[in-house]
């Protein structure tokens, strides 16, 4: 993978004020995202997986600019997002679009579908109503919507159709990166498969990159080229999907995979239960964030943990050449 990154996130941290005193001053901070680094290359799909509350959605909202990061850098095509402004920032922002989990809540119920699809173009300005209608028809065809239904309102469509509308709207500005925040979790299983096939088709045709957020391990494995596993706002393991899912190195990843129902679970020997309570993200643990719930933790886990290449930690680790060049990394000195 020698292509220049489309998106690079460097040491990203997001904190929110916690409880406040009588004077309105924050008495604590919620550590939602903690020193995250990730890269998305042109034309690839990067999945971020983890249990609810681990910081996945906060991470992507910071990447897309919906919330301001506390520290760190977000670099899009070599441009530091925080260092640019004006028209250049608008142009860079349009290269990234987001598709939310619930299409109903993200679509204005007062607008006809053709206006919903072209809403970003309408806001940008410079296009006539006739031109917007033409663009809406093109996008509708590309996502499998019937053009004769473009004057209907969003509530007249099924959940799967509304998600197609949301995808068409995201494509209206010709983005290079789509951020997909649980885009199928609110849909029936058969409809989920249709939306996933649509996204794969669009990726082949348009060369899109995806940042895919999900708690569904099986879906991430099927859809994504690479995966990053999050725990308590931190990336604990990352690499090619085949490497991470076939040869998990971090105890949390092993537990996460062992908890997935399977007729032939290769990780049945792993105890899928988590011990103890999820740590409070207002007061982060010292050393390894997972150590209080880990079944193999030791005194060494009280030390800070950095992402390190799996092959460097375990030279005899049996893994394919393709997985080795994916730079499989884990944040665990006992892996």
C-alpha positions as CSV (number, residue, x, y, z in Angstrom):
1,X,0.0,0.0,0.0
2,X,2.1,2.9,-1.3
3,X,-0.7,5.3,-2.1
4,X,-0.9,8.6,-0.2
5,X,-3.5,8.4,2.6
6,X,-6.9,10.0,1.8
7,X,-7.5,10.5,5.5
8,X,-5.0,10.6,8.3
9,X,-6.0,10.9,12.0
10,X,-3.1,11.7,14.3
11,X,-3.2,11.5,18.1
12,X,-6.9,12.5,18.1
13,X,-8.4,13.2,21.6
14,X,-12.0,14.2,22.3
15,X,-13.1,15.2,25.8
16,X,-16.4,16.6,27.0
17,X,-17.1,18.4,30.3
18,X,-18.7,16.2,32.9
19,X,-20.6,17.2,36.0
20,X,-20.6,20.9,36.8
21,X,-20.7,22.7,40.2
22,X,-22.9,25.5,41.3
23,X,-20.7,28.0,39.4
24,X,-21.1,26.1,36.1
25,X,-17.5,24.9,36.1
26,X,-16.8,21.4,35.0
27,X,-15.7,19.2,37.8
28,X,-14.7,16.3,35.6
29,X,-14.1,15.4,32.0
30,X,-15.5,12.6,29.8
31,X,-12.6,11.0,27.9
32,X,-14.5,9.9,24.8
33,X,-11.6,9.4,22.3
34,X,-8.1,8.9,23.6
35,X,-5.0,9.4,21.3
36,X,-6.3,7.7,18.2
37,X,-4.3,7.3,15.1
38,X,-5.7,5.8,11.9
39,X,-5.3,6.0,8.1
40,X,-7.7,5.5,5.3
41,X,-6.2,4.9,1.8
42,X,-7.9,5.6,-1.5
43,X,-10.4,3.0,-2.5
44,X,-10.3,0.9,0.7
45,X,-12.7,0.2,3.5
46,X,-11.6,0.7,7.1
47,X,-13.9,-0.7,9.8
48,X,-14.0,0.4,13.4
49,X,-15.6,-2.2,15.7
50,X,-16.2,-2.2,19.4
51,X,-18.9,-2.5,22.1
52,X,-21.4,0.3,22.7
53,X,-19.9,3.3,24.4
54,X,-16.3,2.7,23.2
55,X,-16.2,6.0,21.3
56,X,-16.8,4.9,17.7
57,X,-19.4,7.5,16.8
58,X,-17.6,10.3,18.6
59,X,-14.5,9.5,16.6
60,X,-16.2,9.8,13.2
61,X,-18.2,12.9,14.2
62,X,-14.8,14.5,15.0
63,X,-13.4,13.4,11.7
64,X,-16.3,14.8,9.7
65,X,-16.3,18.1,11.7
66,X,-19.5,17.7,13.6
67,X,-17.7,18.1,16.9
68,X,-14.4,19.8,17.7
69,X,-11.5,17.6,18.8
70,X,-9.7,18.5,22.0
71,X,-6.3,17.8,20.5
72,X,-4.7,16.0,17.6
73,X,-4.8,16.4,13.8
74,X,-7.2,15.4,11.0
75,X,-5.4,15.5,7.6
76,X,-7.5,15.1,4.4
77,X,-5.5,14.7,1.2
78,X,-2.5,16.4,2.9
79,X,-4.4,19.3,4.3
80,X,-4.7,19.8,8.0
81,X,-8.4,20.4,8.6
82,X,-7.8,22.8,11.5
83,X,-5.2,24.9,9.6
84,X,-7.4,25.8,6.6
85,X,-10.5,28.0,6.3
86,X,-12.9,29.6,3.9
87,X,-13.5,28.2,0.5
88,X,-10.6,25.7,0.7
89,X,-12.1,24.2,3.9
90,X,-15.5,23.9,2.3
91,X,-14.0,22.1,-0.7
92,X,-12.1,19.7,1.5
93,X,-15.1,19.1,3.7
94,X,-17.2,18.1,0.6
95,X,-14.8,15.3,0.0
96,X,-16.2,13.6,3.1
97,X,-19.8,12.8,3.7
98,X,-21.6,10.8,6.3
99,X,-24.5,8.3,6.3
100,X,-26.2,8.0,9.7
101,X,-27.7,5.0,11.4
102,X,-31.3,6.2,11.4
103,X,-32.2,7.6,7.9
104,X,-35.6,8.8,9.2
105,X,-34.2,11.2,11.7
106,X,-31.6,12.6,9.2
107,X,-34.1,13.4,6.5
108,X,-36.2,16.6,6.6
109,X,-39.9,15.3,6.6
110,X,-41.1,18.5,4.8
111,X,-39.0,18.2,1.7
112,X,-39.6,16.0,-1.4
113,X,-37.1,13.3,-2.1
114,X,-35.4,15.2,-5.0
115,X,-34.8,18.1,-2.7
116,X,-33.4,15.8,0.1
117,X,-31.0,14.2,-2.3
118,X,-29.7,17.5,-3.7
119,X,-29.8,19.4,-0.4
120,X,-26.0,19.7,-0.1
121,X,-25.9,21.1,-3.7
122,X,-28.8,23.5,-2.9
123,X,-26.9,24.8,0.2
124,X,-23.7,25.3,-1.9
125,X,-25.7,27.2,-4.5
126,X,-25.0,27.9,-8.1
127,X,-27.4,25.3,-9.6
128,X,-30.9,25.9,-11.0
129,X,-33.9,23.9,-9.9
130,X,-33.9,22.2,-13.2
131,X,-30.3,21.2,-12.8
132,X,-30.9,19.9,-9.3
133,X,-33.8,17.8,-10.5
134,X,-31.6,16.3,-13.2
135,X,-28.9,15.5,-10.7
136,X,-31.5,14.0,-8.3
137,X,-32.6,11.6,-11.1
138,X,-29.0,10.5,-11.8
139,X,-28.4,9.8,-8.1
140,X,-31.7,8.0,-7.7
141,X,-30.9,5.6,-10.5
142,X,-27.4,5.0,-9.1
143,X,-28.8,3.9,-5.7
144,X,-31.8,1.9,-7.1
145,X,-34.6,4.4,-6.5
146,X,-37.5,4.9,-9.0
147,X,-37.3,8.4,-10.5
148,X,-41.1,8.7,-10.6
149,X,-41.1,8.7,-6.8
150,X,-38.8,11.7,-6.4
151,X,-41.7,14.0,-5.6
152,X,-42.8,11.9,-2.6
153,X,-41.9,12.7,1.0
154,X,-39.5,10.5,3.1
155,X,-42.2,9.0,5.3
156,X,-43.8,7.3,2.2
157,X,-40.7,5.1,1.8
158,X,-39.5,2.0,3.6
159,X,-36.5,2.0,5.9
160,X,-34.3,0.5,3.2
161,X,-35.4,3.0,0.7
162,X,-34.8,5.9,3.1
163,X,-31.3,4.6,3.6
164,X,-30.8,4.7,-0.2
165,X,-32.0,8.3,-0.2
166,X,-29.5,9.1,2.5
167,X,-26.7,7.4,0.5
168,X,-27.8,9.3,-2.7
169,X,-27.6,12.6,-0.8
170,X,-24.2,11.8,0.5
171,X,-23.0,11.1,-3.1
172,X,-24.4,14.4,-4.4
173,X,-21.1,16.3,-3.8
174,X,-19.0,13.6,-5.5
175,X,-17.1,12.7,-2.2
176,X,-14.1,10.5,-2.0
177,X,-14.8,9.2,1.5
178,X,-18.1,8.0,2.9
179,X,-18.4,7.7,6.7
180,X,-20.9,5.0,7.5
181,X,-22.1,5.2,11.1
182,X,-24.0,1.9,11.7
183,X,-25.8,2.3,8.3
184,X,-27.6,-1.1,8.5
185,X,-28.3,-1.7,12.1
186,X,-31.9,-0.3,12.0
187,X,-32.8,-2.5,9.0
188,X,-34.1,-6.0,8.5
189,X,-31.5,-8.7,7.7
190,X,-32.5,-9.1,4.1
191,X,-32.5,-5.3,3.6
192,X,-29.1,-5.0,5.2
193,X,-27.7,-7.3,2.6
194,X,-29.2,-5.2,-0.2
195,X,-27.6,-2.0,1.3
196,X,-24.2,-3.7,1.7
197,X,-24.3,-4.9,-1.9
198,X,-25.2,-1.4,-3.0
199,X,-22.3,0.1,-1.1
200,X,-19.9,-2.5,-2.6
201,X,-21.2,-1.7,-6.1
202,X,-20.8,2.0,-5.6
203,X,-17.2,1.5,-4.3
204,X,-16.3,-0.5,-7.5
205,X,-17.9,2.1,-9.8
206,X,-16.8,5.3,-8.1
207,X,-13.6,4.3,-6.3
208,X,-15.0,5.4,-3.0
209,X,-13.2,4.9,0.4
210,X,-15.3,3.9,3.4
211,X,-14.9,4.5,7.1
212,X,-17.4,1.9,8.4
213,X,-18.5,2.0,12.0
214,X,-20.3,-1.0,13.5
215,X,-20.6,-3.3,16.5
216,X,-21.3,-6.2,14.1
217,X,-18.1,-8.1,13.8
218,X,-19.3,-10.4,11.0
219,X,-20.4,-7.5,8.9
220,X,-17.0,-5.7,9.3
221,X,-15.2,-8.9,8.4
222,X,-17.2,-9.3,5.2
223,X,-17.2,-5.6,4.2
224,X,-13.9,-4.1,5.2
225,X,-10.3,-4.4,4.0
226,X,-8.8,-3.4,7.3
227,X,-10.2,-3.1,10.8
228,X,-9.5,-1.2,14.0
229,X,-10.8,-2.5,17.3
230,X,-11.7,0.2,19.9
231,X,-12.0,-0.1,23.6
232,X,-12.6,2.8,26.0
233,X,-11.8,5.4,23.3
234,X,-8.6,3.7,22.3
235,X,-7.5,1.6,19.3
236,X,-6.3,-1.7,20.9
237,X,-5.7,-3.7,17.7
238,X,-5.5,-2.9,14.0
239,X,-4.6,-4.6,10.7
240,X,-6.1,-6.4,7.7
241,X,-9.5,-7.9,8.5
242,X,-8.2,-11.4,7.8
243,X,-5.2,-10.9,10.2
244,X,-7.2,-9.5,13.0
245,X,-10.2,-11.8,12.8
246,X,-8.3,-15.0,12.1
247,X,-5.3,-14.3,14.4
248,X,-6.6,-11.9,17.1
249,X,-3.8,-10.8,19.4
250,X,-5.4,-8.6,22.0
251,X,-7.4,-10.3,24.8
252,X,-10.3,-7.9,24.2
253,X,-10.4,-8.8,20.5
254,X,-10.4,-12.5,21.4
255,X,-13.3,-12.0,23.8
256,X,-15.2,-9.9,21.3
257,X,-14.8,-12.5,18.6
258,X,-15.6,-15.4,20.9
259,X,-18.9,-13.7,21.8
260,X,-20.1,-13.8,18.2
261,X,-22.5,-16.7,17.6
262,X,-21.0,-19.2,15.2
263,X,-21.6,-22.9,14.2
264,X,-17.8,-23.4,14.1
265,X,-16.2,-20.9,16.5
266,X,-12.4,-21.3,16.3
267,X,-12.1,-19.3,19.5
268,X,-14.4,-21.5,21.7
269,X,-11.6,-22.0,24.1
270,X,-11.6,-18.3,24.9
271,X,-13.8,-17.3,27.8
272,X,-16.3,-14.9,26.2
273,X,-17.4,-13.3,29.5
274,X,-16.0,-10.0,30.6
275,X,-15.1,-9.7,34.2
276,X,-15.8,-6.6,36.2
277,X,-17.5,-3.4,35.1
278,X,-16.7,-1.2,32.2
279,X,-14.2,1.4,33.5
280,X,-15.5,5.0,34.0
281,X,-14.3,7.2,31.1
282,X,-14.2,10.1,33.5
283,X,-11.3,8.5,35.3
284,X,-9.2,6.4,32.9
285,X,-7.2,3.4,34.2
286,X,-3.5,3.6,34.4
287,X,-1.5,1.4,32.0
288,X,-3.7,-0.9,29.9
289,X,-7.3,0.3,29.9
290,X,-8.5,-3.3,29.7
291,X,-6.4,-4.8,32.5
292,X,-9.1,-4.7,35.2
293,X,-11.3,-7.0,33.0
294,X,-8.6,-9.1,31.5
295,X,-8.2,-12.7,32.4
296,X,-4.4,-12.8,31.8
297,X,-3.4,-9.4,33.2
298,X,-0.2,-9.1,35.2
299,X,1.8,-6.4,37.0
300,X,3.4,-5.5,33.6
301,X,0.0,-4.3,32.4
302,X,0.2,-1.3,34.8
303,X,2.7,0.2,32.4
304,X,1.6,2.4,29.5
305,X,0.8,0.3,26.4
306,X,1.7,1.3,22.9
307,X,0.6,-0.2,19.5
308,X,3.3,-2.5,18.4
309,X,3.6,-4.8,15.3
310,X,2.5,-8.3,16.1
311,X,5.3,-9.9,14.0
312,X,7.8,-8.0,16.2
313,X,6.2,-9.2,19.4
314,X,5.9,-12.8,18.3
315,X,8.5,-13.6,15.5
316,X,7.1,-17.1,15.1
317,X,3.5,-15.9,14.8
318,X,1.9,-18.0,12.1
319,X,0.3,-15.6,9.7
320,X,0.1,-15.2,5.9
321,X,2.4,-12.9,3.9
322,X,-0.6,-10.8,3.0
323,X,-1.5,-10.3,6.7
324,X,2.1,-9.5,7.6
325,X,2.3,-6.6,5.1
326,X,-0.9,-5.2,6.5
327,X,1.0,-4.0,9.6
328,X,-1.0,-5.9,12.2
329,X,-0.5,-4.1,15.4
330,X,-1.7,-4.7,19.0
331,X,-1.7,-2.6,22.2
332,X,-0.7,-5.5,24.6
333,X,2.7,-6.5,25.9
334,X,1.3,-10.0,26.7
335,X,0.0,-10.7,23.2
